[in-house]
């Protein structure tokens, strides 16, 4: 079996197109297309559905991508170990997070300590973050979704809490807090299923026996803000994400535990990679008790 063909397949599958895969592999687009075609023809298999300039993996291609992700991740780890890398002087860290506000302070500190690093950041809901780590699409993740999956290593990063917010024209805008029972019969603007914001808030509503009038589901935090400002309902957000918003007022919710922990996660077998280890070492230094503390 051709390792060159497998690598070409992996690059295209990871990038989502032959052009981007060729760029990532520093080869021409005709070259990488020929390498993938040779792999398919050698095994009588169709690995991609071609859709104009983009591609989609066939079921067989999806299964093979899971194998090549492990294969080339192991190769990367072996190279790092053999090189005996002890310091982070350069490299590119792929990060997936459910909130930019939760991960940015960590990345900023890592950048200050190791100025040669570069970063890419994907923002999605907590389920997306876990999936990207398991699929080798990201090196580390920051998520509020606690997991017991043995394939994952996790370290607690911080604790945040959920709050609600209303437009300035709302009757609650002069208040600083509400009881969770007051949300009965209200319209709530909330994130999509798969987000920890929604999962935790719906759980606390159920525990308190509170039934809202309607749930308006949106796909991003920015859309939550826009919908609340437009008067569609009461928004739910992490306290650290609210920031300064002149159009809305934040309120603390009492009568329910809305604290949520955030975790840094990675694949268990990738903990020793220099970039991943650098993040974990930084967390360990943060969490270490101070002398006399």
C-alpha positions as CSV (number, residue, x, y, z in Angstrom):
1,X,0.0,0.0,0.0
2,X,1.3,3.4,-0.9
3,X,2.0,5.7,2.0
4,X,2.2,8.6,-0.4
5,X,-1.4,7.8,-1.6
6,X,-2.6,7.6,2.0
7,X,-1.0,10.9,2.9
8,X,-2.5,12.6,-0.2
9,X,-5.9,11.2,0.7
10,X,-5.5,12.4,4.3
11,X,-4.6,15.9,3.3
12,X,-7.6,16.2,0.9
13,X,-10.0,14.7,3.5
14,X,-8.7,17.1,6.2
15,X,-8.8,20.2,4.0
16,X,-12.1,19.4,2.3
17,X,-10.8,20.0,-1.3
18,X,-8.0,19.0,-3.6
19,X,-6.7,22.5,-3.9
20,X,-6.5,23.1,-0.2
21,X,-5.0,19.7,0.4
22,X,-2.3,20.3,-2.2
23,X,-1.5,23.6,-0.6
24,X,-1.2,21.9,2.8
25,X,1.1,19.2,1.4
26,X,3.1,21.7,-0.6
27,X,2.5,19.9,-3.9
28,X,0.5,20.8,-7.0
29,X,-3.2,20.1,-7.3
30,X,-2.7,17.7,-10.3
31,X,-0.1,15.8,-8.3
32,X,-2.3,15.2,-5.3
33,X,-5.3,14.4,-7.5
34,X,-3.2,11.8,-9.3
35,X,-2.0,10.3,-6.0
36,X,-5.6,9.9,-4.7
37,X,-6.8,8.5,-8.0
38,X,-4.0,5.9,-8.0
39,X,-5.0,4.9,-4.4
40,X,-8.7,4.5,-5.4
41,X,-7.9,2.6,-8.6
42,X,-5.4,0.3,-6.9
43,X,-8.1,-0.9,-4.5
44,X,-11.2,-0.4,-6.6
45,X,-12.6,2.0,-4.1
46,X,-14.3,5.4,-4.2
47,X,-13.1,7.6,-1.4
48,X,-14.6,11.0,-2.3
49,X,-17.7,12.3,-3.9
50,X,-16.5,15.3,-6.1
51,X,-18.8,18.3,-5.8
52,X,-17.3,21.1,-7.9
53,X,-14.3,22.5,-6.1
54,X,-15.1,20.7,-2.8
55,X,-15.3,17.0,-1.9
56,X,-17.2,14.9,0.5
57,X,-16.0,11.6,2.0
58,X,-17.9,8.5,1.0
59,X,-18.7,6.1,3.9
60,X,-15.5,4.1,3.1
61,X,-13.6,7.4,2.9
62,X,-14.9,8.4,6.4
63,X,-13.7,5.1,7.8
64,X,-10.3,5.4,6.1
65,X,-9.9,9.0,7.4
66,X,-10.3,7.8,10.9
67,X,-7.4,5.4,10.3
68,X,-5.1,7.9,8.6
69,X,-5.8,10.5,11.3
70,X,-4.4,8.0,13.9
71,X,-1.6,7.0,11.6
72,X,-0.3,10.5,10.9
73,X,-0.9,11.6,14.5
74,X,1.3,8.7,15.7
75,X,3.9,9.7,13.1
76,X,3.9,13.3,14.4
77,X,4.2,12.1,18.0
78,X,7.1,9.8,17.1
79,X,9.0,12.6,15.3
80,X,8.5,14.9,18.3
81,X,9.8,12.2,20.7
82,X,12.8,11.3,18.5
83,X,13.7,14.9,18.1
84,X,13.8,15.2,21.9
85,X,11.9,18.5,21.8
86,X,12.1,20.1,25.2
87,X,11.2,23.7,24.5
88,X,8.4,25.3,22.4
89,X,10.4,27.5,20.0
90,X,8.0,27.1,17.0
91,X,4.9,25.2,15.9
92,X,1.2,25.6,15.1
93,X,-1.4,24.7,17.7
94,X,-4.9,23.9,16.5
95,X,-7.5,24.8,19.2
96,X,-11.2,24.1,19.3
97,X,-13.3,25.9,21.9
98,X,-16.9,26.5,22.9
99,X,-16.1,30.2,23.8
100,X,-13.4,32.6,22.7
101,X,-13.5,34.4,26.0
102,X,-12.7,31.1,27.9
103,X,-9.7,30.2,25.7
104,X,-8.1,33.5,24.8
105,X,-6.4,34.2,28.1
106,X,-4.7,30.8,28.0
107,X,-3.5,31.2,24.4
108,X,-2.3,34.7,25.2
109,X,-0.2,33.4,28.1
110,X,1.2,30.6,26.0
111,X,2.1,33.1,23.2
112,X,3.9,35.3,25.8
113,X,6.0,32.4,27.0
114,X,6.7,30.9,23.5
115,X,6.7,33.7,20.9
116,X,7.4,31.4,18.0
117,X,4.0,29.6,18.2
118,X,1.1,30.2,15.9
119,X,-2.5,29.3,16.5
120,X,-5.7,28.5,14.7
121,X,-9.0,28.6,16.6
122,X,-12.4,27.1,15.8
123,X,-15.4,28.1,17.8
124,X,-18.4,25.8,18.1
125,X,-20.6,24.2,20.7
126,X,-19.3,21.7,23.2
127,X,-20.2,18.7,21.2
128,X,-18.3,20.0,18.2
129,X,-15.2,20.6,20.3
130,X,-15.2,17.0,21.6
131,X,-15.8,15.6,18.1
132,X,-12.9,17.7,16.7
133,X,-10.5,16.4,19.3
134,X,-11.6,12.8,18.7
135,X,-11.3,13.2,15.0
136,X,-7.7,14.7,15.3
137,X,-9.0,17.9,13.7
138,X,-7.7,19.9,16.7
139,X,-4.8,19.4,19.1
140,X,-6.5,20.8,22.3
141,X,-10.0,21.8,23.1
142,X,-11.7,24.0,25.7
143,X,-15.2,22.9,26.6
144,X,-17.7,22.9,29.4
145,X,-18.6,19.3,28.5
146,X,-17.1,17.0,31.2
147,X,-16.3,13.7,29.8
148,X,-15.3,10.2,31.1
149,X,-14.3,9.0,27.6
150,X,-11.0,7.0,28.2
151,X,-9.7,8.3,24.9
152,X,-9.6,11.9,26.3
153,X,-7.5,13.6,28.9
154,X,-9.0,16.6,30.6
155,X,-7.8,19.2,33.1
156,X,-10.1,21.8,34.7
157,X,-9.4,25.3,33.5
158,X,-11.9,27.6,35.3
159,X,-15.4,28.0,36.5
160,X,-18.0,30.3,35.0
161,X,-21.7,30.9,35.5
162,X,-24.7,31.4,33.3
163,X,-26.6,34.7,33.5
164,X,-29.6,36.1,31.6
165,X,-29.8,39.5,29.8
166,X,-32.5,41.7,28.6
167,X,-32.8,44.8,26.3
168,X,-32.8,48.2,28.0
169,X,-36.5,48.6,27.2
170,X,-37.4,45.5,29.2
171,X,-39.1,45.9,32.6
172,X,-36.3,44.0,34.3
173,X,-33.6,46.3,32.9
174,X,-33.3,48.3,36.2
175,X,-32.8,45.1,38.3
176,X,-29.6,43.3,39.1
177,X,-31.0,39.8,39.7
178,X,-34.1,37.7,39.2
179,X,-35.2,34.4,40.7
180,X,-35.3,31.4,38.3
181,X,-39.0,31.1,39.0
182,X,-39.6,34.4,37.3
183,X,-38.7,32.9,34.0
184,X,-41.9,30.9,33.9
185,X,-44.0,32.0,31.0
186,X,-41.2,34.1,29.4
187,X,-39.7,33.8,25.9
188,X,-36.1,32.7,26.1
189,X,-33.4,33.1,23.4
190,X,-31.0,30.1,23.7
191,X,-28.2,28.3,21.8
192,X,-28.8,25.2,19.7
193,X,-28.9,21.7,21.1
194,X,-25.4,20.4,21.7
195,X,-24.3,23.5,23.6
196,X,-23.6,23.3,27.3
197,X,-25.4,26.7,27.7
198,X,-28.6,25.1,26.7
199,X,-28.1,21.8,28.4
200,X,-27.3,23.3,31.8
201,X,-30.0,26.0,31.6
202,X,-32.8,23.6,30.6
203,X,-31.7,21.2,33.3
204,X,-31.9,23.9,36.0
205,X,-35.3,25.1,34.7
206,X,-36.6,21.5,34.9
207,X,-35.2,21.1,38.4
208,X,-37.0,24.3,39.5
209,X,-40.3,23.2,37.8
210,X,-40.1,26.3,35.5
211,X,-41.8,26.3,32.1
212,X,-40.9,29.1,29.7
213,X,-43.4,30.3,27.2
214,X,-41.2,29.6,24.2
215,X,-37.6,28.8,23.3
216,X,-36.1,30.7,20.4
217,X,-33.2,28.7,19.2
218,X,-30.2,30.4,17.4
219,X,-26.9,29.1,16.2
220,X,-24.4,31.5,17.7
221,X,-23.8,33.8,20.7
222,X,-23.8,36.8,18.3
223,X,-27.3,35.8,17.1
224,X,-28.5,35.5,20.7
225,X,-27.4,39.1,21.3
226,X,-29.1,40.3,18.1
227,X,-32.3,38.5,18.9
228,X,-32.5,39.8,22.5
229,X,-31.7,43.4,21.4
230,X,-34.5,43.1,18.9
231,X,-37.0,42.1,21.6
232,X,-37.4,38.4,20.8
233,X,-36.9,37.3,24.5
234,X,-34.5,36.9,27.4
235,X,-31.0,35.7,26.5
236,X,-28.8,33.2,28.3
237,X,-25.0,33.6,28.2
238,X,-21.9,32.9,30.2
239,X,-21.1,35.7,32.6
240,X,-17.5,36.1,31.1
241,X,-18.9,36.4,27.6
242,X,-21.3,39.3,28.3
243,X,-18.7,42.0,28.4
244,X,-19.9,45.5,27.8
245,X,-23.1,45.7,25.9
246,X,-24.8,49.2,25.9
247,X,-28.0,47.7,24.4
248,X,-28.6,45.1,27.1
249,X,-28.6,44.6,30.8
250,X,-27.2,41.5,32.6
251,X,-29.0,39.9,35.5
252,X,-27.8,37.2,38.0
253,X,-30.2,34.3,38.4
254,X,-30.8,33.2,42.0
255,X,-32.5,30.0,43.2
256,X,-30.5,27.7,41.0
257,X,-26.9,26.6,40.6
258,X,-25.8,27.9,37.3
259,X,-22.0,27.4,37.8
260,X,-20.3,25.6,34.9
261,X,-16.7,24.3,34.8
262,X,-14.6,24.6,31.7
263,X,-12.0,21.9,30.8
264,X,-9.0,21.7,28.5
265,X,-9.1,18.4,26.7
266,X,-6.8,16.4,24.3
267,X,-6.5,12.9,23.1
268,X,-4.9,10.7,25.7
269,X,-2.2,9.4,23.4
270,X,-1.2,12.9,22.3
271,X,-0.4,14.3,25.8
272,X,3.4,14.0,25.2
273,X,3.4,16.1,22.0
274,X,5.4,19.3,22.7
275,X,2.6,21.7,21.7
276,X,-0.1,19.8,23.8
277,X,2.3,19.3,26.7
278,X,3.1,23.0,26.7
279,X,-0.6,23.7,27.2
280,X,-0.9,21.1,30.0
281,X,2.3,22.3,31.7
282,X,0.9,25.9,31.7
283,X,-2.3,24.7,33.3
284,X,-0.4,22.7,35.9
285,X,1.6,25.8,36.8
286,X,-1.6,27.8,37.1
287,X,-3.2,25.2,39.3
288,X,-0.2,24.6,41.6
289,X,-0.8,25.8,45.1
290,X,1.3,28.9,46.1
291,X,3.8,28.6,48.9
292,X,2.1,29.0,52.2
293,X,-1.4,28.9,50.5
